[in-house]
Amino acid sequence: MLEELKEKVLSANLLLKELGLVCFTWGNVSGIDRQSNLVVIKPSGVHYDKLSLNNMVVVDMDGNIIEGGLRPSSDLATHLELYKKYQEIGGVVHTHSRYATSFAQCRKQITAFGTTHADYFYGDIPCTRALTKDEVEKEYEKNTGKVIIETLGDKDVMKVPAILVSNHGPFIWGLDSISAVMNAAYLEESARMAFNTLTLDGSTQMIDQYLLDKHYQRKHGKNAYYGQKEKK
């Protein structure tokens, strides 16, 4: 099981690069095995063309290295806070993708303006408050996770599987590491469209609730009818 998870997390990190969601080493993906409570994550500062199964880092829920000779991503503590709080999360992604990060730097949410956004996110993508000086200087990455949780609370985090950390960038999640990367791609496209929408007309309002409901539910609701069903 652990080897399969390592392979999936490696593939997810490479997909992040393939989809153009990261420059240089500005991003990371992790995945969790809920049975063993072990997390696999990208090593810190390693270029994507140098990634391999051998340098994936395996840690426990306290961040202790179980397997791997390199240091884990510096964002590990943020990932762990999300895994501890939300049991449904199976994979976490952090990027500095251009459009989503631009909203984060402005400390602005990404408003659900249209149906493309509604296909993947059931509402606005929130932005956290700014971290205090004390929160930054003491356990910065852990406090980043805590401010995300403070913002999300006990909401169904799979309905809007992304958030912007003020002045920093997006964190995204999914049922596993691959779906988390795909959600990161949907987020970036939604951010790009929102930016263009506001550039054309800064007074544009959120999509009507009934249209948001229709588009999200037809793809994700219990009676979803978008796409093809697998034959039994």
NUKOL-391241 format. One record per residue (C-alpha): residue number from 1; residue in one letter; x, y, z. Coordinates in steps of 0.001 Angstrom, whole numbers, plus 500000, padded with zeros to 6 digits. Example, Ala and Ser with C-alpha at 12.3 -4.5 7.8 and 13.67 -1.06 7.14 Angstrom:
# NUKOL-391241
<rec><resi>1</resi><resn>a</resn><px>512300</px><py>495500</py><pz>507800</pz></rec>
<rec><resi>2</resi><resn>s</resn><px>513670</px><py>498940</py><pz>507140</pz></rec>
***
This chain:
# NUKOL-391241
<rec><resi>1</resi><resn>m</resn><px>500000</px><py>500000</py><pz>500000</pz></rec>
<rec><resi>2</resi><resn>l</resn><px>502785</px><py>502454</py><pz>500891</pz></rec>
<rec><resi>3</resi><resn>e</resn><px>504605</px><py>501834</py><pz>497600</pz></rec>
<rec><resi>4</resi><resn>e</resn><px>501374</px><py>502481</py><pz>495698</pz></rec>
<rec><resi>5</resi><resn>l</resn><px>500896</px><py>505726</py><pz>497591</pz></rec>
<rec><resi>6</resi><resn>k</resn><px>504456</px><py>506812</py><pz>496824</pz></rec>
<rec><resi>7</resi><resn>e</resn><px>503877</px><py>506135</py><pz>493126</pz></rec>
<rec><resi>8</resi><resn>k</resn><px>500630</px><py>508104</py><pz>493131</pz></rec>
<rec><resi>9</resi><resn>v</resn><px>502141</px><py>511075</py><pz>494968</pz></rec>
<rec><resi>10</resi><resn>l</resn><px>505115</px><py>511093</py><pz>492580</pz></rec>
<rec><resi>11</resi><resn>s</resn><px>502726</px><py>511053</py><pz>489601</pz></rec>
<rec><resi>12</resi><resn>a</resn><px>500672</px><py>513848</py><pz>491160</pz></rec>
<rec><resi>13</resi><resn>n</resn><px>503742</px><py>516056</py><pz>491643</pz></rec>
<rec><resi>14</resi><resn>l</resn><px>504815</px><py>515483</py><pz>488044</pz></rec>
<rec><resi>15</resi><resn>l</resn><px>501266</px><py>516253</py><pz>486863</pz></rec>
<rec><resi>16</resi><resn>l</resn><px>501453</px><py>519554</py><pz>488730</pz></rec>
<rec><resi>17</resi><resn>k</resn><px>504412</px><py>520491</py><pz>486532</pz></rec>
<rec><resi>18</resi><resn>e</resn><px>502840</px><py>519084</py><pz>483367</pz></rec>
<rec><resi>19</resi><resn>l</resn><px>499718</px><py>521224</py><pz>483861</pz></rec>
<rec><resi>20</resi><resn>g</resn><px>501806</px><py>524377</py><pz>484256</pz></rec>
<rec><resi>21</resi><resn>l</resn><px>500728</px><py>524989</py><pz>487839</pz></rec>
<rec><resi>22</resi><resn>v</resn><px>504259</px><py>525436</py><pz>489211</pz></rec>
<rec><resi>23</resi><resn>c</resn><px>507457</px><py>527235</py><pz>488290</pz></rec>
<rec><resi>24</resi><resn>f</resn><px>510854</px><py>526115</py><pz>489552</pz></rec>
<rec><resi>25</resi><resn>t</resn><px>510178</px><py>524269</py><pz>492838</pz></rec>
<rec><resi>26</resi><resn>w</resn><px>507201</px><py>526409</py><pz>493912</pz></rec>
<rec><resi>27</resi><resn>g</resn><px>504729</px><py>523734</py><pz>494880</pz></rec>
<rec><resi>28</resi><resn>n</resn><px>504176</px><py>520352</py><pz>496468</pz></rec>
<rec><resi>29</resi><resn>v</resn><px>501719</px><py>517478</py><pz>496662</pz></rec>
<rec><resi>30</resi><resn>s</resn><px>501137</px><py>514969</py><pz>499446</pz></rec>
<rec><resi>31</resi><resn>g</resn><px>498902</px><py>511960</py><pz>499961</pz></rec>
<rec><resi>32</resi><resn>i</resn><px>497833</px><py>510033</py><pz>503037</pz></rec>
<rec><resi>33</resi><resn>d</resn><px>497196</px><py>506371</py><pz>503821</pz></rec>
<rec><resi>34</resi><resn>r</resn><px>494427</px><py>506566</py><pz>506413</pz></rec>
<rec><resi>35</resi><resn>q</resn><px>494982</px><py>502989</py><pz>507592</pz></rec>
<rec><resi>36</resi><resn>s</resn><px>498587</px><py>503542</py><pz>508634</pz></rec>
<rec><resi>37</resi><resn>n</resn><px>498310</px><py>507341</py><pz>509067</pz></rec>
<rec><resi>38</resi><resn>l</resn><px>501438</px><py>507779</py><pz>506989</pz></rec>
<rec><resi>39</resi><resn>v</resn><px>501863</px><py>510714</py><pz>504629</pz></rec>
<rec><resi>40</resi><resn>v</resn><px>503988</px><py>510814</py><pz>501468</pz></rec>
<rec><resi>41</resi><resn>i</resn><px>505161</px><py>514256</py><pz>500331</pz></rec>
<rec><resi>42</resi><resn>k</resn><px>507561</px><py>515879</py><pz>497888</pz></rec>
<rec><resi>43</resi><resn>p</resn><px>511052</px><py>516600</py><pz>499261</pz></rec>
<rec><resi>44</resi><resn>s</resn><px>511874</px><py>520247</py><pz>499901</pz></rec>
<rec><resi>45</resi><resn>g</resn><px>513467</px><py>522258</py><pz>497095</pz></rec>
<rec><resi>46</resi><resn>v</resn><px>513968</px><py>519360</py><pz>494680</pz></rec>
<rec><resi>47</resi><resn>h</resn><px>513307</px><py>520184</py><pz>491019</pz></rec>
<rec><resi>48</resi><resn>y</resn><px>510537</px><py>518227</py><pz>489355</pz></rec>
<rec><resi>49</resi><resn>d</resn><px>512866</px><py>516666</py><pz>486782</pz></rec>
<rec><resi>50</resi><resn>k</resn><px>514848</px><py>515188</py><pz>489678</pz></rec>
<rec><resi>51</resi><resn>l</resn><px>511895</px><py>513571</py><pz>491447</pz></rec>
<rec><resi>52</resi><resn>s</resn><px>511768</px><py>509795</py><pz>491790</pz></rec>
<rec><resi>53</resi><resn>l</resn><px>510238</px><py>507147</py><pz>494021</pz></rec>
<rec><resi>54</resi><resn>n</resn><px>513507</px><py>507018</py><pz>495920</pz></rec>
<rec><resi>55</resi><resn>n</resn><px>513326</px><py>510624</py><pz>497083</pz></rec>
<rec><resi>56</resi><resn>m</resn><px>509671</px><py>510769</py><pz>498105</pz></rec>
<rec><resi>57</resi><resn>v</resn><px>509516</px><py>511380</py><pz>501865</pz></rec>
<rec><resi>58</resi><resn>v</resn><px>507276</px><py>509326</py><pz>504181</pz></rec>
<rec><resi>59</resi><resn>v</resn><px>506304</px><py>510863</py><pz>507526</pz></rec>
<rec><resi>60</resi><resn>d</resn><px>503937</px><py>510087</py><pz>510383</pz></rec>
<rec><resi>61</resi><resn>m</resn><px>501222</px><py>512463</py><pz>511606</pz></rec>
<rec><resi>62</resi><resn>d</resn><px>503708</px><py>514183</py><pz>513916</pz></rec>
<rec><resi>63</resi><resn>g</resn><px>506029</px><py>514935</py><pz>511006</pz></rec>
<rec><resi>64</resi><resn>n</resn><px>508663</px><py>512352</py><pz>511956</pz></rec>
<rec><resi>65</resi><resn>i</resn><px>510483</px><py>510939</py><pz>508933</pz></rec>
<rec><resi>66</resi><resn>i</resn><px>509715</px><py>507242</py><pz>508516</pz></rec>
<rec><resi>67</resi><resn>e</resn><px>511347</px><py>506753</py><pz>505145</pz></rec>
<rec><resi>68</resi><resn>g</resn><px>513518</px><py>508912</py><pz>502880</pz></rec>
<rec><resi>69</resi><resn>g</resn><px>516888</px><py>510599</py><pz>503074</pz></rec>
<rec><resi>70</resi><resn>l</resn><px>515756</px><py>514141</py><pz>502218</pz></rec>
<rec><resi>71</resi><resn>r</resn><px>513886</px><py>516779</py><pz>504164</pz></rec>
<rec><resi>72</resi><resn>p</resn><px>510146</px><py>516900</py><pz>503436</pz></rec>
<rec><resi>73</resi><resn>s</resn><px>508485</px><py>519966</py><pz>501931</pz></rec>
<rec><resi>74</resi><resn>s</resn><px>508637</px><py>522999</py><pz>504188</pz></rec>
<rec><resi>75</resi><resn>d</resn><px>504823</px><py>523116</py><pz>503952</pz></rec>
<rec><resi>76</resi><resn>l</resn><px>504459</px><py>519687</py><pz>505578</pz></rec>
<rec><resi>77</resi><resn>a</resn><px>503003</px><py>521041</py><pz>508834</pz></rec>
<rec><resi>78</resi><resn>t</resn><px>500200</px><py>522769</py><pz>506888</pz></rec>
<rec><resi>79</resi><resn>h</resn><px>499339</px><py>519517</py><pz>505110</pz></rec>
<rec><resi>80</resi><resn>l</resn><px>499290</px><py>517627</py><pz>508418</pz></rec>
<rec><resi>81</resi><resn>e</resn><px>496913</px><py>520108</py><pz>510049</pz></rec>
<rec><resi>82</resi><resn>l</resn><px>494446</px><py>519594</py><pz>507200</pz></rec>
<rec><resi>83</resi><resn>y</resn><px>494722</px><py>515794</py><pz>507365</pz></rec>
<rec><resi>84</resi><resn>k</resn><px>494152</px><py>515830</py><pz>511125</pz></rec>
<rec><resi>85</resi><resn>k</resn><px>491069</px><py>518046</py><pz>510943</pz></rec>
<rec><resi>86</resi><resn>y</resn><px>489319</px><py>516716</py><pz>507833</pz></rec>
<rec><resi>87</resi><resn>q</resn><px>489219</px><py>512929</py><pz>507549</pz></rec>
<rec><resi>88</resi><resn>e</resn><px>487755</px><py>513011</py><pz>504048</pz></rec>
<rec><resi>89</resi><resn>i</resn><px>490871</px><py>514648</py><pz>502610</pz></rec>
<rec><resi>90</resi><resn>g</resn><px>493199</px><py>512151</py><pz>500939</pz></rec>
<rec><resi>91</resi><resn>g</resn><px>495567</px><py>514501</py><pz>499136</pz></rec>
<rec><resi>92</resi><resn>v</resn><px>496790</px><py>518093</py><pz>499548</pz></rec>
<rec><resi>93</resi><resn>v</resn><px>498397</px><py>520457</py><pz>497030</pz></rec>
<rec><resi>94</resi><resn>h</resn><px>500096</px><py>523805</py><pz>497441</pz></rec>
<rec><resi>95</resi><resn>t</resn><px>501042</px><py>525971</py><pz>494465</pz></rec>
<rec><resi>96</resi><resn>h</resn><px>501914</px><py>529524</py><pz>493601</pz></rec>
<rec><resi>97</resi><resn>s</resn><px>499920</px><py>529418</py><pz>490362</pz></rec>
<rec><resi>98</resi><resn>r</resn><px>499726</px><py>532919</py><pz>488920</pz></rec>
<rec><resi>99</resi><resn>y</resn><px>496061</px><py>533869</py><pz>488964</pz></rec>
<rec><resi>100</resi><resn>a</resn><px>495046</px><py>532185</py><pz>492214</pz></rec>
<rec><resi>101</resi><resn>t</resn><px>498110</px><py>533636</py><pz>493939</pz></rec>
<rec><resi>102</resi><resn>s</resn><px>497273</px><py>537098</py><pz>492600</pz></rec>
<rec><resi>103</resi><resn>f</resn><px>493925</px><py>536931</py><pz>494409</pz></rec>
<rec><resi>104</resi><resn>a</resn><px>495682</px><py>535699</py><pz>497568</pz></rec>
<rec><resi>105</resi><resn>q</resn><px>498130</px><py>538591</py><pz>497424</pz></rec>
<rec><resi>106</resi><resn>c</resn><px>495190</px><py>541013</py><pz>497203</pz></rec>
<rec><resi>107</resi><resn>r</resn><px>493530</px><py>539188</py><pz>500128</pz></rec>
<rec><resi>108</resi><resn>k</resn><px>490433</px><py>538652</py><pz>497981</pz></rec>
<rec><resi>109</resi><resn>q</resn><px>488173</px><py>535641</py><pz>497577</pz></rec>
<rec><resi>110</resi><resn>i</resn><px>487513</px><py>534209</py><pz>494117</pz></rec>
<rec><resi>111</resi><resn>t</resn><px>483834</px><py>534884</py><pz>493540</pz></rec>
<rec><resi>112</resi><resn>a</resn><px>481712</px><py>532308</py><pz>491717</pz></rec>
<rec><resi>113</resi><resn>f</resn><px>480809</px><py>534389</py><pz>488677</pz></rec>
<rec><resi>114</resi><resn>g</resn><px>479768</px><py>531661</py><pz>486271</pz></rec>
<rec><resi>115</resi><resn>t</resn><px>478947</px><py>528065</py><pz>485493</pz></rec>
<rec><resi>116</resi><resn>t</resn><px>482526</px><py>526951</py><pz>484842</pz></rec>
<rec><resi>117</resi><resn>h</resn><px>483393</px><py>527814</py><pz>488430</pz></rec>
<rec><resi>118</resi><resn>a</resn><px>480146</px><py>526219</py><pz>489640</pz></rec>
<rec><resi>119</resi><resn>d</resn><px>480999</px><py>522935</py><pz>487923</pz></rec>
<rec><resi>120</resi><resn>y</resn><px>483791</px><py>522364</py><pz>490452</pz></rec>
<rec><resi>121</resi><resn>f</resn><px>483290</px><py>524706</py><pz>493406</pz></rec>
<rec><resi>122</resi><resn>y</resn><px>479976</px><py>525124</py><pz>495211</pz></rec>
<rec><resi>123</resi><resn>g</resn><px>480441</px><py>528792</py><pz>495969</pz></rec>
<rec><resi>124</resi><resn>d</resn><px>483183</px><py>531373</py><pz>496409</pz></rec>
<rec><resi>125</resi><resn>i</resn><px>486732</px><py>530283</py><pz>497147</pz></rec>
<rec><resi>126</resi><resn>p</resn><px>487576</px><py>532001</py><pz>500437</pz></rec>
<rec><resi>127</resi><resn>c</resn><px>490714</px><py>533824</py><pz>501469</pz></rec>
<rec><resi>128</resi><resn>t</resn><px>492035</px><py>533587</py><pz>505016</pz></rec>
<rec><resi>129</resi><resn>r</resn><px>492838</px><py>536519</py><pz>507249</pz></rec>
<rec><resi>130</resi><resn>a</resn><px>496454</px><py>537619</py><pz>507367</pz></rec>
<rec><resi>131</resi><resn>l</resn><px>498666</px><py>535806</py><pz>509851</pz></rec>
<rec><resi>132</resi><resn>t</resn><px>499888</px><py>537885</py><pz>512766</pz></rec>
<rec><resi>133</resi><resn>k</resn><px>503573</px><py>538632</py><pz>513333</pz></rec>
<rec><resi>134</resi><resn>d</resn><px>503604</px><py>536155</py><pz>516205</pz></rec>
<rec><resi>135</resi><resn>e</resn><px>501955</px><py>533442</py><pz>514088</pz></rec>
<rec><resi>136</resi><resn>v</resn><px>504562</px><py>533917</py><pz>511363</pz></rec>
<rec><resi>137</resi><resn>e</resn><px>507532</px><py>533925</py><pz>513706</pz></rec>
<rec><resi>138</resi><resn>k</resn><px>506384</px><py>530897</py><pz>515724</pz></rec>
<rec><resi>139</resi><resn>e</resn><px>505369</px><py>527691</py><pz>513898</pz></rec>
<rec><resi>140</resi><resn>y</resn><px>504583</px><py>529503</py><pz>510637</pz></rec>
<rec><resi>141</resi><resn>e</resn><px>503569</px><py>526467</py><pz>508580</pz></rec>
<rec><resi>142</resi><resn>k</resn><px>501476</px><py>524953</py><pz>511361</pz></rec>
<rec><resi>143</resi><resn>n</resn><px>499741</px><py>528281</py><pz>511910</pz></rec>
<rec><resi>144</resi><resn>t</resn><px>499063</px><py>528467</py><pz>508182</pz></rec>
<rec><resi>145</resi><resn>g</resn><px>497132</px><py>525219</py><pz>508567</pz></rec>
<rec><resi>146</resi><resn>k</resn><px>495341</px><py>526576</py><pz>511614</pz></rec>
<rec><resi>147</resi><resn>v</resn><px>494210</px><py>529766</py><pz>509860</pz></rec>
<rec><resi>148</resi><resn>i</resn><px>492886</px><py>527653</py><pz>506988</pz></rec>
<rec><resi>149</resi><resn>i</resn><px>490884</px><py>525578</py><pz>509478</pz></rec>
<rec><resi>150</resi><resn>e</resn><px>489729</px><py>528740</py><pz>511257</pz></rec>
<rec><resi>151</resi><resn>t</resn><px>488353</px><py>530014</py><pz>507935</pz></rec>
<rec><resi>152</resi><resn>l</resn><px>486744</px><py>526745</py><pz>506841</pz></rec>
<rec><resi>153</resi><resn>g</resn><px>485379</px><py>525656</py><pz>510205</pz></rec>
<rec><resi>154</resi><resn>d</resn><px>483155</px><py>522583</py><pz>510011</pz></rec>
<rec><resi>155</resi><resn>k</resn><px>481940</px><py>523155</py><pz>506458</pz></rec>
<rec><resi>156</resi><resn>d</resn><px>481855</px><py>520331</py><pz>503919</pz></rec>
<rec><resi>157</resi><resn>v</resn><px>485361</px><py>520946</py><pz>502623</pz></rec>
<rec><resi>158</resi><resn>m</resn><px>484853</px><py>518746</py><pz>499565</pz></rec>
<rec><resi>159</resi><resn>k</resn><px>482255</px><py>521125</py><pz>498109</pz></rec>
<rec><resi>160</resi><resn>v</resn><px>484816</px><py>523933</py><pz>497834</pz></rec>
<rec><resi>161</resi><resn>p</resn><px>488130</px><py>522010</py><pz>497900</pz></rec>
<rec><resi>162</resi><resn>a</resn><px>490432</px><py>525027</py><pz>497871</pz></rec>
<rec><resi>163</resi><resn>i</resn><px>491349</px><py>528125</py><pz>499822</pz></rec>
<rec><resi>164</resi><resn>l</resn><px>493631</px><py>531122</py><pz>499409</pz></rec>
<rec><resi>165</resi><resn>v</resn><px>496056</px><py>531943</py><pz>502197</pz></rec>
<rec><resi>166</resi><resn>s</resn><px>496343</px><py>535707</py><pz>502497</pz></rec>
<rec><resi>167</resi><resn>n</resn><px>499516</px><py>537111</py><pz>500859</pz></rec>
<rec><resi>168</resi><resn>h</resn><px>500727</px><py>533577</py><pz>500169</pz></rec>
<rec><resi>169</resi><resn>g</resn><px>498859</px><py>531343</py><pz>497731</pz></rec>
<rec><resi>170</resi><resn>p</resn><px>496373</px><py>528496</py><pz>497322</pz></rec>
<rec><resi>171</resi><resn>f</resn><px>496054</px><py>525206</py><pz>499146</pz></rec>
<rec><resi>172</resi><resn>i</resn><px>493876</px><py>522611</py><pz>497471</pz></rec>
<rec><resi>173</resi><resn>w</resn><px>492733</px><py>519115</py><pz>498388</pz></rec>
<rec><resi>174</resi><resn>g</resn><px>490877</px><py>516086</py><pz>497087</pz></rec>
<rec><resi>175</resi><resn>l</resn><px>490002</px><py>512476</py><pz>497760</pz></rec>
<rec><resi>176</resi><resn>d</resn><px>493564</px><py>511568</py><pz>496762</pz></rec>
<rec><resi>177</resi><resn>s</resn><px>496658</px><py>513324</py><pz>495469</pz></rec>
<rec><resi>178</resi><resn>i</resn><px>495679</px><py>513120</py><pz>491785</pz></rec>
<rec><resi>179</resi><resn>s</resn><px>492201</px><py>514567</py><pz>492335</pz></rec>
<rec><resi>180</resi><resn>a</resn><px>493772</px><py>517313</py><pz>494455</pz></rec>
<rec><resi>181</resi><resn>v</resn><px>496016</px><py>518300</py><pz>491535</pz></rec>
<rec><resi>182</resi><resn>m</resn><px>493033</px><py>518363</py><pz>489182</pz></rec>
<rec><resi>183</resi><resn>n</resn><px>491219</px><py>520611</py><pz>491665</pz></rec>
<rec><resi>184</resi><resn>a</resn><px>494275</px><py>522869</py><pz>491614</pz></rec>
<rec><resi>185</resi><resn>a</resn><px>493948</px><py>523090</py><pz>487835</pz></rec>
<rec><resi>186</resi><resn>y</resn><px>490224</px><py>523896</py><pz>488080</pz></rec>
<rec><resi>187</resi><resn>l</resn><px>491043</px><py>526545</py><pz>490679</pz></rec>
<rec><resi>188</resi><resn>e</resn><px>493627</px><py>528238</py><pz>488478</pz></rec>
<rec><resi>189</resi><resn>e</resn><px>491274</px><py>528349</py><pz>485491</pz></rec>
<rec><resi>190</resi><resn>s</resn><px>488484</px><py>529715</py><pz>487676</pz></rec>
<rec><resi>191</resi><resn>a</resn><px>490855</px><py>532374</py><pz>489027</pz></rec>
<rec><resi>192</resi><resn>r</resn><px>491916</px><py>533345</py><pz>485512</pz></rec>
<rec><resi>193</resi><resn>m</resn><px>488283</px><py>533710</py><pz>484405</pz></rec>
<rec><resi>194</resi><resn>a</resn><px>487410</px><py>535685</py><pz>487542</pz></rec>
<rec><resi>195</resi><resn>f</resn><px>490344</px><py>538036</py><pz>486914</pz></rec>
<rec><resi>196</resi><resn>n</resn><px>489250</px><py>538596</py><pz>483324</pz></rec>
<rec><resi>197</resi><resn>t</resn><px>485641</px><py>539109</py><pz>484412</pz></rec>
<rec><resi>198</resi><resn>l</resn><px>486604</px><py>541762</py><pz>486951</pz></rec>
<rec><resi>199</resi><resn>t</resn><px>488896</px><py>543432</py><pz>484418</pz></rec>
<rec><resi>200</resi><resn>l</resn><px>486004</px><py>543727</py><pz>481951</pz></rec>
<rec><resi>201</resi><resn>d</resn><px>483464</px><py>544787</py><pz>484575</pz></rec>
<rec><resi>202</resi><resn>g</resn><px>484457</px><py>545281</py><pz>488195</pz></rec>
<rec><resi>203</resi><resn>s</resn><px>480829</px><py>545463</py><pz>489282</pz></rec>
<rec><resi>204</resi><resn>t</resn><px>479950</px><py>541921</py><pz>488141</pz></rec>
<rec><resi>205</resi><resn>q</resn><px>477909</px><py>540011</py><pz>490726</pz></rec>
<rec><resi>206</resi><resn>m</resn><px>478030</px><py>536386</py><pz>491824</pz></rec>
<rec><resi>207</resi><resn>i</resn><px>476156</px><py>533829</py><pz>489722</pz></rec>
<rec><resi>208</resi><resn>d</resn><px>472490</px><py>533339</py><pz>490686</pz></rec>
<rec><resi>209</resi><resn>q</resn><px>472159</px><py>530683</py><pz>493383</pz></rec>
<rec><resi>210</resi><resn>y</resn><px>469748</px><py>528542</py><pz>491348</pz></rec>
<rec><resi>211</resi><resn>l</resn><px>472235</px><py>528376</py><pz>488458</pz></rec>
<rec><resi>212</resi><resn>l</resn><px>475101</px><py>527598</py><pz>490823</pz></rec>
<rec><resi>213</resi><resn>d</resn><px>472982</px><py>524817</py><pz>492339</pz></rec>
<rec><resi>214</resi><resn>k</resn><px>472110</px><py>523358</py><pz>488947</pz></rec>
<rec><resi>215</resi><resn>h</resn><px>475641</px><py>523205</py><pz>487620</pz></rec>
<rec><resi>216</resi><resn>y</resn><px>477208</px><py>521849</py><pz>490785</pz></rec>
<rec><resi>217</resi><resn>q</resn><px>474487</px><py>519265</py><pz>491440</pz></rec>
<rec><resi>218</resi><resn>r</resn><px>474337</px><py>517929</py><pz>487885</pz></rec>
<rec><resi>219</resi><resn>k</resn><px>478002</px><py>516981</py><pz>488232</pz></rec>
<rec><resi>220</resi><resn>h</resn><px>478341</px><py>516183</py><pz>491944</pz></rec>
<rec><resi>221</resi><resn>g</resn><px>474842</px><py>515688</py><pz>493386</pz></rec>
<rec><resi>222</resi><resn>k</resn><px>473209</px><py>512380</py><pz>494244</pz></rec>
<rec><resi>223</resi><resn>n</resn><px>471268</px><py>512534</py><pz>490976</pz></rec>
<rec><resi>224</resi><resn>a</resn><px>474216</px><py>513753</py><pz>488894</pz></rec>
<rec><resi>225</resi><resn>y</resn><px>473837</px><py>513141</py><pz>485172</pz></rec>
<rec><resi>226</resi><resn>y</resn><px>476954</px><py>514744</py><pz>483701</pz></rec>
<rec><resi>227</resi><resn>g</resn><px>479307</px><py>512311</py><pz>481930</pz></rec>
<rec><resi>228</resi><resn>q</resn><px>479016</px><py>508565</py><pz>481515</pz></rec>
<rec><resi>229</resi><resn>k</resn><px>478192</px><py>505928</py><pz>484082</pz></rec>
<rec><resi>230</resi><resn>e</resn><px>480298</px><py>502805</py><pz>484338</pz></rec>
<rec><resi>231</resi><resn>k</resn><px>478518</px><py>499659</py><pz>483195</pz></rec>
<rec><resi>232</resi><resn>k</resn><px>478030</px><py>497057</py><pz>485901</pz></rec>
***
